[in-house]
Every structure is written in C-alpha cells, then in structure tokens.
Amino acid sequence: MNIPEWLPEMAMVDGVWEEVCAGLYAIFQKDIVKGGRVYKNRPVWWDRRVVDGEYEEGFWHLISVDDNELQERLFDPRRAEKLPWCGPTISNSDDGFVRAWDYQEGRKKIRTYLWLEPLDYVIIMEKQKKGGRDIAFLITAYHIDGDSTRRRLMRKYQNRVP
C-alpha cells in the first residue's frame, strides 16, 4: 500500500500515562491549536471547553472513546496513536488517498467525513457558523475497528450531499 508522504508516523502510546498524554497533547497543540488548519476555506475549530482536568474536550474526543456502561470517556490507544494523522489529513483532504464527503445528519447538521479508508481512520467535522463566520468544527476522529462501522461509513458516502 502506498501511504502518502504527507502522513506522519503514528504516535507512541505506551508508557507512563502522564508522559503519553502530555506527548499527545503536544501533537494536538502543534497540529490543531496552533496549526491554523483550514478545510475548504473554513477555519477548523474544536471544543475548547475544559470539563475534567486540564485538557480541552476537543482533545479528549481525538484520543478517547465513550464507555456507555461506565458513563465516562476511556483512553483509546488505537485512536490516540493516529492523532498525528488528523491535522495533515484535513490539510490534504484533496489527495486521492482521502475519501471526503458531506452527509446530512438528522434535519440540519451537515457533517464532513474524511476517511483514510485503507488505514481505517476517519475524521468527522461539522459545518457551523460562529460569530458570522463559516467554520469546520472538529467533532472527532477515530480508528475504525469493524466491518459494521465500515459499512455504515460507506452508506453515508453513498448517500452524501452533492
């Protein structure tokens, strides 16, 4: 498989939790917070709320997964190791390696999907207006770990907004 040159190596997620988390947050800071990412002329924003601890919700949604049984977010190593891919994928969304489309969720929300299909990674953003500006709000990004998720994404692609 030919992996694009713009795609960096995955992050290391083994080791002391505080060090791993600080390293991942440094990637988030560089690539998203200070990276000036833009998707189709829309600046990329993220959830800046700090609910628990010292990190923004937008960061947690890129490295953790909801556990409905425990009613909390848990660290997801497969999701976290691909964090370095998020920013570059947004910036290179026109590359043929990225399957990019808009899909209408519910009645009004238009979500943008950027799928690195051969590598099982997807980024989800939502078209929003903030302060009179059109933005791309980063909802989440994750590792795809199952055929049912791949089929669901393919259905959304097939029913994409023109």
C-alpha positions as CSV (number, residue, x, y, z in Angstrom):
1,M,0.0,0.0,0.0
2,N,1.4,3.4,-0.9
3,I,1.0,5.7,2.1
4,P,1.1,9.4,1.2
5,E,4.3,11.3,2.1
6,W,2.3,13.9,4.0
7,L,1.1,11.3,6.5
8,P,3.3,11.2,9.6
9,E,4.2,8.2,11.7
10,M,1.8,7.2,14.4
11,A,2.3,8.4,18.0
12,M,3.7,6.2,20.7
13,V,1.0,5.4,23.3
14,D,2.9,3.0,25.6
15,G,4.5,4.2,28.8
16,V,3.7,6.4,31.8
17,W,0.2,7.9,31.4
18,E,1.1,11.5,32.2
19,E,4.0,11.4,29.7
20,V,1.9,9.7,27.0
21,C,-0.9,12.2,27.5
22,A,1.5,15.2,27.5
23,G,3.1,14.0,24.3
24,L,-0.3,13.5,22.6
25,Y,-1.4,17.0,23.8
26,A,1.8,18.5,22.3
27,I,0.8,16.9,18.9
28,F,-2.8,18.4,19.3
29,Q,-1.3,21.8,20.2
30,K,1.0,21.8,17.1
31,D,-1.4,20.3,14.6
32,I,-4.8,21.7,15.6
33,V,-4.5,24.6,18.1
34,K,-1.5,26.4,16.5
35,G,-1.7,24.6,13.2
36,G,-4.1,27.1,11.5
37,R,-5.9,24.2,9.8
38,V,-8.5,25.2,7.2
39,Y,-10.9,22.9,5.4
40,K,-12.4,24.3,2.2
41,N,-11.9,27.9,3.3
42,R,-13.4,27.2,6.7
43,P,-11.1,27.5,9.7
44,V,-11.1,24.4,11.8
45,W,-12.4,24.9,15.4
46,W,-12.7,22.4,18.2
47,D,-14.4,22.1,21.5
48,R,-12.4,24.3,23.8
49,R,-14.3,23.5,27.0
50,V,-12.3,22.1,29.8
51,V,-14.7,19.8,31.8
52,D,-12.4,17.4,33.6
53,G,-8.7,18.1,34.3
54,E,-6.6,20.4,32.1
55,Y,-7.3,19.4,28.6
56,E,-10.0,20.6,26.1
57,E,-12.9,18.4,25.2
58,G,-11.8,18.6,21.6
59,F,-8.5,16.9,22.5
60,W,-10.2,14.1,24.5
61,H,-12.5,13.3,21.6
62,L,-9.5,12.5,19.5
63,I,-7.8,10.1,22.0
64,S,-10.7,8.5,24.0
65,V,-13.9,6.7,23.5
66,D,-17.3,6.9,25.3
67,D,-17.9,3.9,27.6
68,N,-21.7,3.8,28.0
69,E,-21.5,1.3,30.8
70,L,-19.2,3.4,32.9
71,Q,-20.6,6.7,31.7
72,E,-17.2,8.2,31.0
73,R,-14.6,8.5,28.3
74,L,-11.7,6.0,28.3
75,F,-8.4,6.2,26.7
76,D,-8.4,4.5,23.3
77,P,-4.8,3.6,22.2
78,R,-5.8,2.8,18.6
79,R,-7.5,6.2,18.3
80,A,-4.7,8.1,20.1
81,E,-1.8,6.6,18.1
82,K,-3.4,8.0,14.9
83,L,-3.7,11.6,16.3
84,P,-0.7,12.8,14.2
85,W,-2.8,12.0,11.1
86,C,-5.7,14.3,12.0
87,G,-4.2,17.7,11.0
88,P,-2.3,16.6,7.9
89,T,-5.4,14.7,6.7
90,I,-7.5,17.9,7.0
91,S,-4.9,19.9,5.1
92,N,-4.5,17.2,2.4
93,S,-8.2,16.3,2.0
94,D,-8.0,16.8,-1.7
95,D,-5.5,14.0,-2.0
96,G,-7.0,10.9,-3.7
97,F,-6.0,8.9,-0.7
98,V,-8.7,10.7,1.3
99,R,-12.3,9.9,0.7
100,A,-14.0,13.2,1.6
101,W,-17.8,13.9,1.6
102,D,-20.6,15.8,3.3
103,Y,-23.5,14.0,4.8
104,Q,-26.7,15.4,6.3
105,E,-27.2,14.0,9.8
106,G,-30.7,14.5,11.1
107,R,-32.6,17.6,9.9
108,K,-29.9,20.3,9.7
109,K,-26.4,19.1,10.6
110,I,-24.1,18.7,7.7
111,R,-21.1,16.7,8.7
112,T,-17.9,16.3,6.7
113,Y,-16.2,12.9,6.7
114,L,-12.5,12.5,5.8
115,W,-11.8,8.8,5.6
116,L,-8.4,7.2,5.2
117,E,-10.2,4.0,4.1
118,P,-7.1,1.7,3.6
119,L,-5.8,2.8,7.0
120,D,-9.1,2.6,8.9
121,Y,-9.1,6.2,10.2
122,V,-11.9,8.7,9.9
123,I,-12.2,12.4,10.9
124,I,-15.7,14.0,11.4
125,M,-16.3,17.7,11.3
126,E,-19.5,19.7,11.2
127,K,-20.3,22.8,9.1
128,Q,-21.3,25.6,11.5
129,K,-21.5,29.3,11.8
130,K,-19.7,31.0,14.7
131,G,-19.6,34.8,15.0
132,G,-20.8,35.2,11.5
133,R,-18.1,33.0,10.0
134,D,-18.4,29.6,8.3
135,I,-16.3,27.1,10.3
136,A,-15.5,23.4,10.2
137,F,-16.0,22.2,13.8
138,L,-13.9,19.2,14.6
139,I,-16.2,16.6,16.2
140,T,-14.0,13.6,16.5
141,A,-11.6,11.2,14.7
142,Y,-11.1,7.5,15.4
143,H,-9.7,4.2,14.3
144,I,-12.3,2.0,12.6
145,D,-12.4,-1.4,14.1
146,G,-15.1,-3.4,12.5
147,D,-17.0,-4.2,9.3
148,S,-20.2,-2.7,10.6
149,T,-18.5,0.7,11.0
150,R,-17.0,0.4,7.5
151,R,-20.5,-0.4,6.1
152,R,-22.1,2.5,8.0
153,L,-19.5,4.9,6.6
154,M,-19.9,3.5,3.1
155,R,-23.7,4.0,3.4
156,K,-23.1,7.6,4.4
157,Y,-20.7,8.1,1.5
158,Q,-23.3,6.6,-0.9
159,N,-26.0,9.0,0.5
160,R,-23.6,12.0,0.6
161,V,-24.8,15.6,0.0
162,P,-24.0,16.6,-3.6
